[in-house]
Amino acid sequence: MASLLDFLKSEDSPHLTHLSPKAAMPGGEVEAHGNNLGPTELIPHATIGDIAAPTVLSRPTRATIRIPDGSISGDLVLHRNSHASNPLFLNVAVPMAENLHPIANPAVDADQNVFATVSGPRGQQVPVSIFRIARDLQIRPFVRDLLNASGLAFSPSGDLYASSRAEGTVYRIDATGEATTFAEGLGIATGLAFDPEGNLYVGDRSGTIFKIAPDRGLQITAADRETFVFATLEPSMAAYHLAFNSQGTLFVTAPNTSSNQAIHAIDPTGNTTLFYQGLGRPQGLAFDVDDNLYVAASLQGQRGIIRITPTREASLTVSGQNLVGLAFLEDGCAALATRDALFHIALDIEGRKLV
């Protein structure tokens, strides 16, 4: 028979019902929801596995917890006085590669190698422009001497393409890392995306999306390659970011100084409509197999990876700062790009195949 002490303890113990979101970067914040979460004599604190995590805000039914550096995925427990809550599992991103400078999505080849840029300040040459991170997380130089590598994308045939925002050029890169000029005269070329037919779309930061047809076995020089204006949007302060859904609609972000920014949808004829508005600095984006859109942005003051359903319902999927893009991997995982690193996280999301 339970004692009065046990009864009082159970009445005072914190209880968690759910986390929002269920995944975070180090430095991100998650909200724990439940009962008995507010402060008493001491402010509650949390642990993730054996790592202490500070509580930055505590209320009776909600506590905000910051994820410290060095955390890994594990059970989050809230401690209030001498009582501990029930555990809830939290997915935490872990570093894949550091000392990078991505400004857009990483790219993933058919063998699940991840490619990321060291873009550098505009006009400044860096020793290595693109690194390749293998499945065993070994990082190796892949492309050298490409000025301000910006957007990355794989074609349906498996070649890597990279834009240079300083030169207004797109390069085709073979399996050895050798780069050749594919197209020129593309303004401040940033985001890249291929449609299923192999047409390449290039976002010019000054306001144009170009469409470039594939070679189809012809020997065409960069100077002779036909380039079409596919659509025009407002100029961007940072970069254009492009991604196709399964219906062949091109989605575009172009971050500017507004706090109420949009994602644009462009149909195959070039007609542009507003898909979603209300984001802060939306950048890299990707789709899952159900055509849910994921974008690095802020939503109602919360920064991270935002999920937007085809019916335009938005929610925070991963909490984190300084995110510029993402790419889905196999087994439901994703590579997340910050301004200076790549992180790996398990999300149980099947991404849309790009190659």
WOBELUR-V154193 format. One record per backbone hydrogen bond with DSSP energy under -0.5 kcal/mol. CO is the residue of the C=O (numbers start at 0). NH is the residue of the N-H. Records with the same first field share a line. If there is no record, write none. Layout:
CO=NH / NH
//
This chain:
2=6
3=7
4=8
5=9
6=10
7=11
8=12
14=34
17=32
19=30
21=90
22=318
23=92
24=27
27=66
29=31 / 64
30=19 / 32
31=62
32=16 / 17
34=14
41=39
44=78
45=52
46=48 / 76
47=50
50=47
52=45
53=55 / 65
56=63
58=61
59=36
60=33
61=58
62=31 / 64
63=55 / 56
64=29
65=67
66=26
67=70
73=89
74=48 / 76
75=87
76=46
77=79 / 84
78=44
79=82
82=79
87=75
89=73
90=23
91=72
93=343
96=341
100=118
106=114
108=111
112=108
113=132
114=106
115=130
116=100
120=123
122=124
123=147
125=144
126=144
128=117
129=141 / 142
130=115
131=133 / 139
132=113
133=136
137=133
139=131
142=128 / 129
144=146
145=148
147=164
150=162
152=160
154=157
158=154
159=172
160=152
161=170
162=149 / 164
163=167 / 168 / 188
167=185
168=163
169=181 / 182
170=161
171=179
172=159
173=176
177=173
179=171
182=169
186=188
187=204
189=150
190=202
192=200
194=197
198=194
199=211
200=192
201=203 / 209
202=189 / 204
203=206 / 207
204=235
206=232
207=203 / 209
208=229 / 230
209=201
210=227
211=199
214=217
217=219
220=224
221=183
225=212
227=210 / 229
230=208
238=254
239=190
240=252
242=250
244=247
248=244
249=265
250=242
251=263
252=240
254=236 / 237
257=280
260=277 / 278
261=253
262=274 / 275
263=251
264=272
265=249
266=269
270=266
272=264 / 274
275=262
277=299
278=260 / 280
279=297
281=254
283=295
285=293
286=351
287=290
291=287
292=307
293=285
294=296 / 305
295=282
296=303
297=279
298=301
300=302
301=298
302=319
303=296 / 305
304=316 / 317
305=294
306=314
307=292
308=311
311=313
312=308
314=306
317=304
318=24
321=338
323=283
324=336
326=334
328=331 / 350
329=332
331=346 / 347 / 348
332=328
333=335 / 344
334=326
335=337 / 342
336=323 / 324
337=101
339=98 / 99
340=337
341=95 / 96
342=335
343=93
344=333 / 346
348=350
349=288
//
